[in-house]
């Protein structure tokens, strides 16, 4: 299955048939951006199968380049070789390198094979793209450059969940290849979860026989009601030999594989295989739908014996310093009613279930520390007290990472606001199904793992960042690639370059040519460079719409009557001004051909449209793309997604909104919409109250039982007012037995239409 946006008339400048200046402009573009890159006038010419000099100290880097370029290795003609690898002990960072191309040829300097390997990945992007498929047979011309480069962060990670959907060893290796090309160095392999246990554990064969399979799989989105299933057994696991093969392959690309064995939550698959691991020996099946489940590991001794045995085998397979133990989303309801767990709380003098989780994690950490390993856990491991030597992976925003860094713990930043590649990457309604949220390319590019709030040397504890790929809605490898590319390019730049002056427009100029490389490598990707984006302003009761595409030099044509634009439609120049209710359609053109997706937006005029608005609380950072103006810009959000810029998300907060109509106005109605997705912790509000200048108020209670996603709420009003004060009361705590039980509910709010 392919998900690529059609690309028509894509202007890709190739190496041959261009002037020297054009060569310099195109072929010095490298992702991730080197720390220093200086171009010099001139080109170096070499044969298509050049002589390459390297000694045993550069065996991996030299061998990779030898195979890639189909070159000829020489050990005697160092000075005459076209490409030379030289040891430079003045370079202290083992991942750093220098790359120089001049009239004498190509010189790579590093103090390690590791740094030289990264130099080769940069050189790879200066070579003709046809080398990716091994079809280049012409003379090679390379621009003169001086590059000095080193990574900003030591931990540059990509995660992949193989529990929700399973992928072959061949596909995992392809993922590793892409990471290596972009100088990413940590592969976080999420191997166990409620929906499947994916690693062979020889001492516990039922993990392969039972826990690796589920009877069926949810169809459509979790929020679709009623739930439907495909009724097909689904499963798979990696033998230890296969896992070792992946580890060795990754090591050959200077990538460390970090396995994740989830505990104490996300463990229903293991409990399905061995019921004694759960509280009360429950008879459960491997989970067939997504979400968070009450079945978690019990804290009795038999569980710790099981986990110690599992970790012993994991350690034999994975030489990584780190073992990821999860620690997230562990409901405590079973612990509260479990005699064993309550006895554990008493005997260990714990304050309650939160400290019991800390005890659980700390005990596993102690075991692994004795084996010479360290743990990483999601930021929930902060709750109840952080294990002494744990590294925190902060996913629920930056806050957990901040807390851990201030306490002197190492931190890997992975906030869902910038790093969750299972989120939608476009607002286009034709996008393939995703879990929710909205994470466009630019927001990934803007990711900075070091928050401004850190002081002194606290930022030394931030060792890097990671993008996460949760695969509930990625049943095929093509879909994984579509969700990862090109966002992985932006992540590599954020973690390697991390310059204060990083420029998104410059980055975009590198994306189009890079797509040609992905095509050669048969990597699927999302191309939204030609999709039209907008900015909306208001002036004297008029709506001003500004349009643009991220790709340069594309013309936009539009209509304001709802018809589909053609080559004869109005050419967009600077902005579009409309008054009243209109449907704007627009599309980009390359020559006379359309390119990218159709932009369409309905503007509904109402009395509060574009008027001054204020909020009592700020929306959550992950769901505030449109800002407060999204609530009265005349545009409704998606009916099926809550992550576009028209929806604002509030985590657990009541929200008061004040709208200034700028003059006393007769009002008869307030219409709004709230999202309803209980499986994603999103609930309709308890009530909405509107107060007018006169003090008169109107209240409507909201029923929580609707199955619709975007719930329309209509409130009759009566009176004259300049200010409307609207209070939306959050649902509150999520009830027991529901996804996210005990947590605060999310509130998602759309347009506030006043008539």
Order of alpha helices (4+ residues) and beta strands (2+ residues): alpha-beta-beta-alpha-beta-beta-beta-beta-alpha-beta-beta-alpha-beta-beta-beta-alpha-beta-beta-beta-beta-alpha-beta-alpha-alpha-beta-alpha-alpha-alpha-beta-beta-alpha-beta-alpha-beta-beta-alpha-beta-alpha-alpha-alpha-beta-beta-beta-beta-beta-beta-beta-beta-beta-beta-beta-beta-beta-beta-beta
